[in-house]
Amino acid sequence: MDDKQILDEINEIFIDILDIDDIALQRETTADDVEDWDSLVHMQLILAIEKHFEIKFISSEIMKFKNVGEMCDSIMEKKRA
């Protein structure tokens, strides 16, 4: 599983949760860049991503994510372990 594949799969999760078809996430994308990405939606996204990739984030990890790229990096690390 490479970075692009993870980003593509996360993008599909965002489309599904936010119900916005034209989302095009980049590694640099932050919550400020996506309409309706608030704290409640953030938790829905995290739960959906955990379920999809069959991983678990710890609270401190989630708080440190500055952008989608850091989330992708964490997923990749967990999938390698």
Secondary structure, 3 states (H helix, E strand, C coil): CCHHHHHHHHHHHHHHHHCCCCCCCCCCCCHHHCCCCCHHHHHHHHHHHHHHHCCCCCHHHHHHCCCHHHHHHHHHHHHHC
